[in-house]
Amino acid sequence: MEKTQTYRLKRLWFLVPGVIALGLTWLAQLSPTATETVYARGIYPWISSIWGFLPSLVSWSVAQWVVVAFLAFCAGWFAFYIMALARGRGERGLVLWKALTTMAAAVSVGYCIFALMCGLNYYRLTFAEDAGFELRESTTEELASLCESLAENMNEARAEVAGAMDGDSNSSDNTAAAAEADEPDSYAASRGGFEAYAREAVTNMEALAETYPALVRPLYSPPKPVLFSELMSYADIAGMYFPFTVESNINVDGPFFTIPCTMGHELAHQCGFMREDEANFIGYLACKQSADPLTRYSGYSLAYDYALSALIRTDREAAVAVNGTLSDAVRADRKARAEYLKQFEGPVAEASNAANNAYLKANQQTDGTRSYGRMVDLLLAEARQSD
């Protein structure tokens, strides 16, 4: 009997990490400035770099197999305790206690890792505050001007991609091959594909950190392609930062021109900026300074999507006029992306978005997924600062 009681008490020790994490989360909410100084810029870059060091050494996503192993563990755990309860007879109380405490221990330890590897960063200073961007109401004319500038930059970057591929082609008599070479996917493949762009994404983030020191960290784990990317498309997920391995996981199933900006977005999370609007903006900043035209094109495309959506809500005619300035190549790319995404519309994507919305609200992003729209304010602030 005494041995059983001791066993039961030992299991409760696994709840301590969760209690500590709750306490740290409470303290982080009290002072964003202290959280920024002590944790986000002090402790987090080092502990996350150490924690993520081993996964960073491989080119494939460790996270995807951690998820598979976790799901297998859950299925085995559930089956084991169902059978134990069925056979337990007089010991069913102890079996149930073991099941509940095992589950509580897993949640406690998991939540503690989550808090230390990203959760506390939700309470740091915003990137806008750190970088000195002035977020304020803007006129429709400012928004239209931003859209025009982004459209022009998109056209120029896309033309550079086509020009680079034309220059690389030595076959003037094969029009089909030339047409294929003009596509962003072919351009990316000719430059080394995903791995080359993953390395470049890290280089771009390191360069951006020279302007914005809040992005500095000892180790950037390069973005990883996910083997189960098609499943991510069904869930409407372009990328995911996985705090348990400190990896930036990328859906590689869609058009490649969307991938560089997704890499930047997920690396921004790795740098400790968890707000979605800010991660989008940081990804855009990292892409727009790149020497590679496809990377710039990706960043401008991301920014244009959000800016044009805002302009449509305020001045539809102006939005139609701006959209009419896009080149045929840009239009074709955007059409191909829309057709790709359309095939995955359905209840799975809706459920995934609902879950993401709940997650954002649980971490004090009270607008839920609408927080993505605040990127436009950052784009306008950056445009004013650049003038």
N, C-alpha and C positions, 0 to 999 in steps of 0.2 A: 504494500500500500504506500509506504513512504517513498519507495523507488518510483512508483507511478506519479506521485505528487511532484517529486523532484523533476521528473521528465517533463511534466506539464509546465512547470515554472521555467525550465530552460528554454522552452519554445517561445516564451514571452519576450526573451531578450532580443529576438529578431524584430520586435516592434520598435525598438529603440531608434534605429536609423530613420524610420518614418517620422517619429516624434521630433527628432533633431531637424529633419528636413522641413517639417511644418513650422518649427520655431524659426529657422533661418528665413523661410518665406515671409513670415510675419515681420521679422526685423527688416527684410529687404523692402517691404512696402512702406515702412516708416520714413525712410529717407532715400530717395533716388540718388541724391548726390553721394551719400556714403556708399550705397550699393555700387555706384559707378567707380568710385575711387578704390574701395577695398576689394570688391569682388570682380566686377566686370573688367577692370584694367589691371587688377593686381593678382588675384587668385585664379580666376577662370582661365585666362590664356595658358597658364602653366599646367594646371591640373588636367585640362581638356587635351592639351598637347601630349602629356604623358599617357593619359588614358587611351588616346587614339593613336599612339605611336605604332603599335604592332599592326592594327588594321591598315594603317597608311602605307605599309610596305608592300601590299599586294595590289594588283590592278583591278581585281574583281571586288564586288560588293560583299563584305562580310555580313553586313546588316541583313541582307535577304536570307542568308542561311541561319542567322540568329532567329529571325522571325519564323522560319520553317521549323527549327528545332523547338522553339517556344510553343508553337501550335501542337507539335507532336507530343511535347511534354504535357501540355494541358489535356490532350486527349487521353494519354496514358494515365495521368493523375486521376482524371475523372473515372475512367474504367476501373482503376485499381481500388479506389475507395468505394465505388458502388458494389464491387464484389466483396470487399472487406466488410461493408455494412450488412450485406446479405448473409455472410457467413459468421458474423461476429457474435451473434446471440447475446450472451451476457456482457460482452465487452463493447457493445455498440456505442455506448457513451464515450469511451476512450477513442474509438475509431473516428467518431464524429469530431471529437476535440482535435485529433491529429489532422484531420482534413481541413478544418477551419483555420487552425493555427498555421498550417503549411501555406494555405492561401493568403492569410494575413501577412505572413513573413515575406512571401514573394512580392506582395503589393508594397510592403514597407520598404524593402531593399530597392525595388524598382523605382519607387517614388523618390527615394533618397538620391539614386544615381541621376534620375531625370532632373531633379532640382539643382544638383551640383553641375551637371553638364549642359544645362540650358535654362531650366525653369526660373532661376533667380534673375536671369537677364531680362525677363519681362518687366522688371521693376527698376531698371537702370534709366539713366537719362536718355532721351530720344536722340537719334542721330542728328535731327535738325537742331536741337539745342547744342549738341557738341560741336557741330560744324558751323554754327552761326547763321543758319538759313532762317530768314524771316517768313513765317507762314502767315498769310493774311488773305483777305478776300481780294479777288482779282476781277478785272472787267472781262466782258465777253471778247473785246478786242484783243486783250492780252492772251486769252486762251486760243483765239483764232490764229494769232501770230505764232504761238507755240506750235500749233498743229501744222501750219505752213512750213515752219522751219524744220520740223521733224520729217514731214513729207519730202521736202527737198533733200535732206540728208539721206533718207531711205533710198531715194532714186539714185543719188550719186554713189552710195555704197554698193547698191545692187548692180549698177553699171560697171563698177570696178571689178566686181566678181565676174561678170560676163567678159569684160575685157581681158582679165587675167587668164581665163580659160581659153579665149580665142588666141591669146599669145602663146599659150602652152601647146596648142594644137598644131601639128605639122601636117595634118591631112586636109588639104583644101578641097579634095574631090569627094569627101564623105560628109554630106550635109547632115545625115542622121547622127553621126558621131559628134559633129560640131554642135548640133542642137542639144544633144544629151550633155555635152561638156558645159553648156551654158547654165545648167541647173546647179543650185546651191549644194545639193547632195553630192554631185560629182566633184564640185570644187573642194568640198570638205574632204572627200576621200583622197583627192590628189595631194592634199596637204598633210595627210597622215591620219585622218579620221578622228574618232573620239579621243584617243589617247593624246594626240597632239593638241587638240583643243582643251583637254583637261589640264595639260601642263601650262598652256597659255593662260587659262583662266586663273591659275595660281599666280603666274607672273603678273597678270593684269591687276590682281588684288594686292599683290606686294607693291606694285607701282602706285596704286591708289592710296595705300597706307602711308606713303610719303607725304601726301597732302592731308590725309585724315588719320592721325595717329591712333585713333580709337580702333582701327582695323588691324593694327599690328598684333601678331601672335608668333610664338616660337616655331610652330609647325602648322602649315596648311596641308591638310590631307586632300590630295587631288580628287575631283569628282569621279564617281564610279558608275559604270553602266549597270542597269538592273536587268537580270536575265528574264524576269517576269514583267517586262515593260508593258506588254499588251494588257495584262491585268490592271496595271496602273492607269492605262488609258480608259479602261472600263470604269474605273473609280474617279476619273477626271483629275488625275494627279500627274503633274509634269515633273516634279522632283520632290525629294523629301530629305530633310536633315534628320539623321538618326542619332540621338544623343548617346545611346548605349554603346556605340562604336565610334562616335564623332566622325561620321561619314556623310558626305553629300551625295545622295543617290539620285540618279537621273534616268528618266524615262526616255529611251532611245528609239521608240517605235514610230514616232512621227517625223515630219519634215525636219531636216537637220538645222535649218536656219533658226528654229526656235530654241535650239539646245544651248548655244553659248550664253544667252541671257539667263537661262535656267541655272546653268552652272554658277554664274555670278550671284544669283539669288540665293542658292543653297550655300555657297561659300560665305555670304553675308551672315547667314544663320550660324555658320561655324565660327565666325568672328564674334558672335554674341549678340547680334541684332536680330531679335526674334519677331518683331512686328513685321507683318507681311508687306505693308506699304513701304517701309524703310528697306526691307530686303530687296524688293523690286527696284527701288531707286538706286541702291548701292550697286546692284547688278547692272543697271543701266549705265551708271558712271564708269564702272570697270570696263564695260564693253565699248563705250563711245571713244575712249582714249586709245584703243587698240590700233596697231598698225595693220591688222588683218581686216579687209573690207567685210567679210562675212560676219565677223564678230561685231563690228560696228553696226552692220545691217540688222543683226539680231537685237542689239540694244535699242536702236532707233525704232524697230518694229514694236517692241514691248511698250516703249513710252508712247508711241503713236496710238496704240490700241486704247490706252487709258485716256489720253488727252482727247482723242476723237469722240469717245463715248461721252465724255463730259461736255464737249461742244455740241453733240447731237441733242443733249438734254436742254441746252440753253439757246442754241441757234441752229436749227436743223439745216436751213438753207446754206449757212456758212460752212457747215460740216460737209454737205454734199459738194460744195464748190471746192473745198480743200481735197476731198477724196478724189475729185475728178482730175487732179494734177498728178496722181500716181502713174508711174510708167506701166506699160503693158506687162513687163516682167514682174514687177511688184504685185500687180493685180493677180497674175497667174499664181504666184507663190501664196498669196492670201486665200485665193480660191481653193488651192490644193489643201491648205491647212484646214479650211472650213469643211471641206468634203471629208477629210480624214476624221475630224472631231465628230462630225454628224453621225458616223456609224456607231459611235459609242454612247449616244444619248439614250437615257433610259433610267429605270429605277435604281440601278447600282450607282450611277453617277450622282443621282439626287440624294441617295442615302449617304454617300461619301461626303458630299457638300454639307449636308445637315450635320454630320459628325464633326467635320472641320469647323463649322460655324460654332458648335457647342464647345469645342476645344478652345477656340479663340476667346470666346466669352469667359470661359473658366479661368483663363490667364489674363483677365482684365482688359482684353480688347473688346470693349463693351459694344462696339458696332458689329461684332462678328465679322463675317466675310466682307461686309461693306467697308471695312478698314482698307481694303485694297484700293479703293477709289481715292483715298487721301494722297496717293502717290502724285496726283495731278498738282496738288498744292506744292509739293516738293519740287516738281519739274518747273513750275512757274517761279518759285523762289530761286532756283538755280539759274534760270534764264535771266532774272532781274540782276542777280549777283554777277553774271557774266557780261552784262551790258556795260 
